[in-house]
Amino acid sequence: MRAAMDAANVDLDELADDKVREFAAQLLVELRHKQATIEKLTHEMAVLKRLKYASSKSEGFSGEQKSLLAEAIDEDLEALGRELEREQPATGAAAPEPNKQQPKRQVLPAHLPRREICHEPPTTVCGCGCALKRIGEDIAEKLDYTPGVFTVERHIRGKWVCAHCQRLVQAPLPAHIIDKGLPTSGLLAQVLVAKYADHQPLYRQEGIFARAGLALSRSTLAQWVGACGVQLQPLVAALQAELLSRPVLHADETPVAMLKPGHGKTHRAYLWSYGTTVFDPLKAVVFDFAESRAGRHVQTFLGTPTDAGWRGTLICDDYAGYKQLFGDRIIEAGCLAHARRKHFDLWANHKSTVAEQALVLFGQLYDIEREVKDLEVDERRRIRQLKAKPIADHLQAWLILQRQRVPEGSATAKAIDYSLNRWTALTRYLDDGRLPADNNWIENRIRPIALGRANWLFAGSLRAGQRAAAIMSLIGSAKMNDLDPYAYLSDVLARLPTHPASRIAHLLPHRWKATPQN
């Protein structure tokens, strides 16, 4: 900033009054700009630290989430710290030091079985010839794991022959998802669930199976996964068709790594998610893998802008890729939680009084949502209009007033602008009892996938990503219907080879009934 740099060389006594005022005005503008920059950087740093260290129940993160986020967050914190250092000479602001709390070692549960392994010196006689005396001990506990055990199904087919005509009669083998293959449907389901629900890459499963007593190469496991992906595709197509018959959908997306063939480098692909709402009796989610975040991928999935395309209300965030969809066919509904989160971050990191007051009003809106969540559509709309709409109107007017009082570019201004710029979409739920207030339902479906994406690398083409999306659609929908993904996939894989194609929808998670056990 030139005015700040030249300030030390200016003799104010030699300047006319109007020049002093002009110089002072320039310094104030630069100071405000610099202060806004510092506020922005410190806010971003505080948010990152909160992501890493926060442990509150409502906004906290699991140990798995922390480990996956740790590297990226540490890199960002270092970059933000260096940017803040550049601002320090002019303002004296000090970059906050990272919190260096050491994690406490978890106490292992007392109910777990213990096996003692004693480590004693090879001799209890000292080098001088005297006997050593035991005066105590140190104890360190380590958590052990006993891997699963393989079993073998012995399919014994009796040979029956006619003594008169010598005709041989023998029952055929049951049809299998992999004809003449080694694995049962249960083993295939285990591989799929471990890979796509438990985030265990095949090379890790290879080691797990080896420790269980049978070496299964990752190439063999990969062949099984590929075969299952092909066989399950008609089921996923039926799931997508049913999803697109619903009038209200959620949409969200998350990045994943994709390897470009011949380059040896990765680029950012995206896993898009589409799901029914918490108010819809159909519980389903479908994932769609695409090579980019371009809005055309959403158009392709939803079938727009063709006449046969999906029509309804789409609940999504403020990403520009969705904007080209909205018009006569598709209506936009925003995410109230995203707007609230902007203010929560300000309050949690800076104890902003403006954010605190905004949170009170957002909280009142969510209190009403808890009140109406189990009501019928018309009654939900009626109560929202009666109780929530006056609060929303007051919140909008209050945000407009506060926006006039905060400086441009500040974190507070950005939080307020996010809400005001999307107000129509954010409050559309007030006029439609079918709509939820936010996009949290689908975000919770995609969050486990986002946590496991470091274990995936889709090599060479879209095929691997599309296969993963298909299998994760079935697993995710099974979870939404309170099914055990392993039990569901094991049964479906066993039934698919002989199940009529015209009745494929009967195997969808929301309609599935387990095969009775003999």
C-alpha positions in Angstrom: 0.0 0.0 0.0 1.7 3.2 -1.2 0.2 5.6 1.4 1.3 3.3 4.2 4.7 2.8 2.7 5.2 6.6 2.3 3.9 7.5 5.7 7.3 7.4 7.4 8.7 9.9 4.9 5.9 12.4 5.2 6.3 15.5 7.4 2.8 16.3 8.4 3.8 19.8 9.7 4.7 20.8 6.1 1.3 19.7 4.7 -1.7 21.9 4.3 -4.8 21.0 6.3 -6.6 19.6 3.2 -3.6 17.5 2.3 -3.4 16.1 5.8 -7.1 15.2 5.7 -6.6 13.6 2.2 -3.6 11.6 3.4 -5.4 10.5 6.5 -8.4 9.4 4.4 -6.1 7.3 2.2 -4.5 5.7 5.3 -7.9 4.9 6.7 -9.1 3.2 3.5 -5.9 1.1 3.4 -6.2 0.3 7.0 -9.8 -0.9 6.6 -8.8 -3.0 3.6 -5.9 -4.5 5.4 -8.0 -5.2 8.5 -10.7 -6.9 6.3 -7.9 -9.0 4.8 -6.6 -10.0 8.2 -10.2 -10.7 9.4 -10.7 -12.9 6.3 -7.5 -14.8 6.8 -7.9 -15.3 10.5 -11.4 -16.4 10.0 -10.3 -19.0 7.5 -7.6 -20.1 9.9 -10.0 -20.4 12.8 -12.4 -22.4 10.7 -9.6 -24.8 9.7 -8.4 -25.1 13.3 -12.0 -25.7 14.4 -12.3 -28.5 11.8 -9.2 -30.1 13.2 -9.6 -29.6 16.9 -13.3 -29.1 17.7 -14.9 -31.9 19.7 -18.4 -30.6 20.3 -21.2 -33.1 19.7 -23.1 -31.1 17.1 -20.2 -29.8 15.1 -17.5 -32.3 16.0 -15.6 -34.8 13.9 -14.8 -38.4 14.4 -11.2 -39.8 14.6 -11.5 -41.1 11.1 -12.5 -37.7 9.8 -9.7 -36.0 11.6 -7.1 -38.3 10.2 -8.4 -37.8 6.6 -8.5 -34.1 7.0 -5.3 -33.6 8.9 -2.8 -33.4 6.0 -4.9 -31.0 3.9 -5.7 -28.8 6.9 -2.1 -28.6 8.0 -1.0 -27.4 4.5 -3.7 -24.8 4.5 -2.8 -23.6 8.0 0.8 -23.1 6.9 -0.2 -21.1 3.8 -2.6 -18.9 5.8 0.0 -18.3 8.5 2.5 -17.0 5.9 -0.1 -14.7 4.4 -0.8 -13.3 7.8 2.9 -12.7 8.4 2.9 -10.4 5.4 0.3 -8.2 7.1 2.0 -8.1 10.5 4.5 -5.2 9.9 1.8 -2.7 9.1 -0.7 -3.8 11.8 1.3 -5.5 14.5 -1.2 -8.4 14.2 0.3 -11.7 15.3 -0.5 -14.9 13.5 -2.0 -17.2 16.1 0.1 -20.2 17.0 -1.4 -23.6 16.2 -2.8 -25.5 19.1 -0.3 -28.3 19.9 -2.3 -30.4 22.2 -1.1 -34.0 22.4 -3.8 -36.6 21.9 -4.4 -38.8 24.9 -4.1 -42.5 24.5 -7.4 -44.2 24.5 -8.1 -46.6 27.4 -9.0 -50.0 26.0 -12.4 -51.4 27.3 -12.1 -53.7 30.3 -14.5 -56.3 28.8 -12.1 -57.2 26.0 -10.3 -60.5 26.6 -6.7 -60.2 27.6 -3.8 -62.5 26.7 -0.6 -62.0 28.7 2.8 -62.1 26.9 5.7 -61.9 29.4 9.0 -60.3 28.5 11.7 -61.1 31.1 15.5 -60.8 30.9 17.3 -63.9 29.7 18.9 -64.3 33.1 18.1 -63.1 36.6 21.7 -63.1 37.6 23.7 -59.9 37.5 27.0 -59.6 35.8 28.6 -59.6 39.2 27.2 -62.9 40.1 24.4 -61.7 42.4 20.7 -62.6 42.0 18.4 -59.9 40.6 15.2 -59.1 42.5 11.9 -58.1 40.8 10.5 -54.9 42.3 7.7 -54.0 39.9 6.6 -53.8 36.3 5.5 -51.5 33.5 2.4 -52.4 31.6 1.5 -51.2 28.0 -1.7 -52.4 26.3 -2.0 -52.9 22.5 -5.2 -53.7 20.6 -5.1 -57.0 18.7 -7.5 -58.1 16.0 -8.5 -61.6 15.0 -9.3 -61.7 11.3 -12.3 -63.5 9.8 -12.2 -67.2 9.2 -12.8 -68.8 5.7 -15.2 -71.6 5.4 -16.0 -73.9 2.4 -19.3 -74.8 1.0 -19.1 -78.4 -0.2 -21.7 -78.9 -2.9 -22.1 -82.7 -3.0 -24.1 -83.7 -6.0 -25.2 -87.3 -5.9 -24.9 -89.4 -9.1 -28.0 -91.6 -9.7 -28.0 -94.1 -12.4 -30.7 -96.4 -13.8 -29.6 -100.1 -13.5 -31.7 -101.0 -16.4 -30.9 -98.3 -19.1 -27.8 -97.1 -17.5 -29.1 -93.5 -17.5 -27.3 -91.1 -15.3 -29.3 -88.5 -13.3 -27.7 -85.7 -11.4 -29.0 -82.4 -10.1 -27.4 -79.3 -11.6 -25.4 -76.8 -9.7 -27.3 -73.7 -8.6 -26.9 -70.7 -10.9 -24.2 -68.3 -9.7 -23.5 -64.6 -10.3 -20.0 -65.7 -11.6 -20.5 -68.8 -13.6 -18.1 -71.6 -12.4 -16.5 -69.0 -10.1 -14.8 -69.6 -6.8 -16.6 -67.2 -4.5 -20.0 -67.5 -2.9 -22.4 -64.6 -3.0 -21.5 -64.0 0.6 -17.8 -63.6 -0.2 -18.6 -61.3 -3.1 -20.8 -59.2 -0.8 -18.0 -59.0 1.7 -15.5 -57.7 -0.9 -18.0 -55.1 -2.2 -19.0 -53.8 1.3 -15.4 -53.7 2.4 -14.4 -51.7 -0.6 -17.3 -49.3 -1.0 -18.8 -49.0 2.5 -15.7 -49.6 4.7 -13.2 -47.9 2.4 -10.9 -50.9 2.2 -9.0 -50.9 -1.1 -8.5 -54.4 -2.7 -4.8 -54.4 -1.8 -5.7 -54.1 1.9 -8.3 -56.8 1.5 -5.7 -59.0 -0.1 -3.6 -58.7 3.1 -6.7 -59.3 5.3 -7.6 -62.5 3.5 -4.0 -63.7 3.6 -4.0 -63.3 7.3 -7.2 -65.3 7.4 -5.4 -68.2 5.8 -6.2 -67.9 2.1 -4.3 -65.9 -0.4 -6.6 -64.1 -2.9 -4.7 -61.8 -5.3 -6.0 -58.3 -5.8 -6.3 -59.1 -9.5 -8.7 -61.9 -8.7 -10.7 -59.6 -6.3 -10.8 -56.9 -9.0 -12.2 -59.4 -11.5 -15.0 -60.3 -9.0 -15.8 -56.6 -8.4 -15.9 -55.9 -12.1 -18.2 -58.9 -12.7 -20.5 -57.8 -9.9 -20.7 -54.3 -11.2 -21.9 -55.5 -14.6 -24.5 -57.8 -13.0 -25.8 -55.1 -10.6 -26.2 -52.4 -13.3 -29.8 -53.2 -14.3 -30.8 -53.0 -10.6 -29.2 -49.5 -10.3 -30.9 -48.4 -13.5 -34.3 -49.4 -12.0 -33.3 -47.5 -8.8 -32.6 -44.4 -10.8 -35.9 -44.6 -12.7 -37.8 -44.8 -9.5 -35.8 -41.9 -8.0 -36.6 -39.7 -11.0 -40.3 -40.3 -10.5 -40.3 -38.3 -7.3 -41.3 -34.6 -7.3 -38.6 -33.4 -4.9 -34.9 -34.3 -4.9 -31.7 -33.4 -3.1 -28.5 -32.9 -5.1 -24.9 -32.6 -3.9 -21.4 -33.4 -5.2 -17.9 -34.3 -3.9 -14.5 -34.5 -5.7 -12.6 -37.7 -6.2 -9.2 -38.4 -7.8 -9.1 -39.8 -11.4 -5.9 -40.9 -13.1 -5.4 -39.7 -16.7 -4.1 -42.5 -18.8 -0.6 -42.0 -20.1 0.0 -39.0 -17.9 0.6 -40.6 -14.5 -1.2 -37.6 -12.9 -4.6 -37.3 -11.3 -7.2 -34.7 -12.0 -10.4 -33.9 -10.1 -13.5 -35.8 -11.0 -16.8 -35.6 -9.2 -19.2 -38.0 -7.5 -22.7 -36.5 -7.8 -25.4 -37.6 -5.4 -29.2 -37.4 -5.9 -31.7 -38.5 -3.2 -35.2 -38.4 -2.0 -36.1 -36.2 1.0 -36.7 -37.2 4.6 -40.4 -36.6 4.0 -40.6 -39.0 1.1 -41.8 -42.6 1.8 -39.3 -43.8 -0.8 -35.8 -43.9 0.7 -33.2 -43.9 -2.1 -30.0 -42.4 -3.2 -28.2 -42.7 -6.5 -24.6 -41.6 -7.2 -23.3 -40.6 -10.5 -19.6 -40.4 -11.4 -18.5 -37.7 -13.9 -15.2 -36.4 -15.1 -15.9 -32.8 -14.0 -18.2 -30.5 -12.0 -19.8 -29.1 -15.1 -23.5 -28.5 -14.9 -24.1 -30.6 -18.0 -23.6 -33.7 -15.9 -26.6 -32.8 -13.8 -28.6 -32.2 -17.0 -27.6 -35.6 -18.3 -28.7 -37.3 -15.2 -32.0 -35.5 -14.8 -32.8 -35.8 -18.5 -33.2 -32.0 -19.1 -33.8 -30.0 -21.2 -35.6 -32.7 -23.2 -39.4 -33.1 -22.9 -38.8 -36.4 -21.1 -36.6 -34.8 -18.5 -37.3 -34.7 -14.8 -39.7 -32.1 -13.4 -39.8 -31.0 -9.8 -38.0 -29.0 -7.0 -34.3 -29.5 -6.6 -32.7 -28.8 -3.2 -29.0 -27.9 -3.6 -26.3 -25.5 -2.5 -25.3 -22.3 -4.3 -22.9 -23.9 -6.9 -23.3 -22.3 -10.3 -23.5 -25.6 -12.1 -27.1 -26.0 -10.9 -28.2 -22.5 -12.0 -28.7 -23.4 -15.7 -31.3 -26.0 -14.7 -33.8 -23.7 -13.0 -36.8 -22.5 -14.9 -40.2 -23.8 -15.7 -39.3 -27.5 -15.3 -37.0 -27.4 -12.2 -37.5 -25.1 -9.3 -34.6 -24.2 -7.0 -34.8 -24.7 -3.2 -31.9 -23.6 -1.1 -30.2 -25.0 2.0 -30.9 -23.1 5.3 -28.2 -25.0 7.1 -25.6 -23.6 4.7 -26.7 -20.1 5.6 -26.8 -20.8 9.3 -23.3 -22.4 9.1 -21.8 -19.1 7.9 -23.0 -17.4 11.0 -22.1 -20.3 13.3 -18.5 -20.1 12.1 -18.4 -16.4 12.8 -19.7 -17.0 16.3 -17.6 -20.0 17.1 -14.4 -18.4 16.0 -14.9 -14.7 16.8 -17.8 -14.6 19.2 -19.5 -12.2 16.8 -22.6 -10.6 18.4 -24.2 -10.2 15.0 -23.7 -13.9 14.2 -25.0 -14.8 17.7 -28.2 -12.9 17.1 -28.6 -14.5 13.7 -28.2 -17.9 15.2 -31.0 -17.3 17.6 -33.4 -16.6 14.7 -32.1 -19.6 12.7 -32.6 -21.6 15.8 -36.2 -20.5 16.1 -36.8 -21.6 12.5 -35.3 -25.0 13.2 -37.4 -25.4 16.4 -40.5 -25.2 14.2 -39.0 -27.7 11.8 -38.7 -30.2 14.7 -42.3 -29.5 15.5 -43.6 -30.2 12.0 -41.3 -33.0 10.9 -43.8 -35.8 11.5 -46.9 -33.9 10.2 -48.7 -34.4 6.9 -47.7 -32.1 4.0 -50.6 -29.6 4.2 -50.4 -29.3 8.0 -46.7 -28.8 7.9 -47.2 -26.0 5.4 -49.9 -24.4 7.5 -47.8 -24.3 10.6 -44.8 -23.0 8.7 -46.9 -20.2 7.3 -48.3 -19.4 10.8 -45.1 -19.6 12.8 -42.0 -19.8 10.7 -42.8 -17.2 8.0 -43.0 -14.2 10.4 -39.6 -15.3 11.9 -38.1 -15.6 8.4 -39.4 -12.1 7.4 -38.0 -10.6 10.6 -34.6 -12.4 9.9 -34.5 -11.0 6.4 -35.2 -7.4 7.5 -32.7 -7.7 10.3 -30.0 -9.0 8.0 -30.6 -6.1 5.6 -30.1 -3.7 8.4 -27.0 -5.3 9.7 -25.5 -5.5 6.2 -25.5 -1.7 6.1 -23.4 -1.5 9.3 -20.6 -3.9 8.5 -17.6 -3.2 6.2 -17.3 -4.5 2.7 -15.3 -7.7 2.3 -15.6 -8.7 5.9 -16.5 -12.2 7.0 -19.7 -10.9 8.5 -20.7 -9.1 5.2 -20.0 -12.4 3.3 -22.1 -14.4 5.7 -25.0 -12.0 5.4 -24.7 -11.7 1.6 -24.9 -15.5 1.3 -28.4 -15.4 2.9 -29.7 -12.3 1.3 -28.6 -13.2 -2.2 -30.4 -16.6 -2.0 -33.4 -15.6 0.1 -36.1 -16.7 -2.3 -34.5 -20.2 -2.6 -33.7 -20.4 1.1 -37.3 -19.7 2.2 -39.1 -21.7 -0.6 -39.7 -24.5 1.9 -42.1 -22.2 3.8 -44.6 -22.4 0.9 -44.3 -26.1 0.2 -44.8 -28.8 2.9 -43.0 -31.4 0.8 -39.7 -29.5 1.1 -37.2 -29.8 3.9 -35.5 -26.7 5.1 -32.0 -27.8 4.2 -29.8 -30.2 2.2 -28.4 -32.1 5.2 -30.2 -35.3 4.3 -28.2 -35.8 1.1 -25.0 -34.4 2.6 -25.2 -37.1 5.3 -25.5 -39.7 2.5 -22.4 -38.5 0.7 -20.2 -37.7 3.8 -19.0 -41.3 4.4 -18.0 -41.5 0.7 -16.1 -38.2 1.0 -14.2 -39.6 3.9 -13.2 -42.7 2.0 -12.3 -41.1 -1.3 -8.6 -41.1 -0.4 -8.7 -44.9 -0.9 -9.9 -44.7 -4.4 -8.1 -43.9 -7.6 -10.2 -44.4 -10.8 -7.6 -45.3 -13.4 -7.9 -44.6 -17.1 -11.6 -44.1 -17.8 -14.9 -43.3 -16.3 -15.8 -47.0 -16.0 -14.3 -47.7 -12.6 -15.9 -44.6 -11.2 -19.3 -45.4 -12.7 -19.1 -48.9 -11.3 -18.2 -47.6 -7.9 -21.1 -45.1 -8.1 -23.5 -47.9 -9.0 -22.5 -50.2 -6.1 -22.5 -47.3 -3.6 -26.0 -46.4 -4.8 -27.3 -49.8 -3.7 -25.3 -49.8 -0.4 -26.4 -46.2 0.4 -30.0 -47.0 -0.3 -29.8 -50.2 1.8 -28.6 -48.1 4.7 -31.4 -45.6 4.2 -33.8 -48.4 4.5 -32.2 -49.7 7.7 -30.8 -52.8 5.9 -27.5 -54.5 6.6 -25.6 -53.9 3.3 -23.8 -57.2 3.5 -27.1 -59.2 4.1 -28.8 -57.3 1.3 -26.0 -57.7 -1.3 -25.4 -61.3 -0.4 -29.0 -62.2 -1.0 -29.4 -60.1 -4.1 -26.3 -61.6 -5.7 -27.5 -65.0 -5.0 -31.0 -64.3 -6.6 -30.0 -62.2 -9.6 -28.9 -65.1 -11.9 -32.4 -66.6 -11.9 -34.5 -63.5 -11.2 -36.8 -62.4 -14.0 -35.7 -59.1 -15.6 -39.3 -57.9 -15.6 -39.4 -58.1 -11.8 -36.0 -56.5 -11.2 -37.6 -53.7 -9.1 -38.6 -56.2 -6.5 -34.9 -56.5 -5.5 -34.5 -52.7 -4.9 -33.6 -51.9 -1.2 -36.9 -50.3 -0.4 -38.8 -53.4 -1.6 -36.4 -56.2 -0.7 -37.4 -59.1 1.4 -34.8 -61.6 2.4 -34.9 -65.1 1.1 -36.4 -67.4 3.8 -33.8 -69.7 5.3 -34.4 -73.4 5.2 
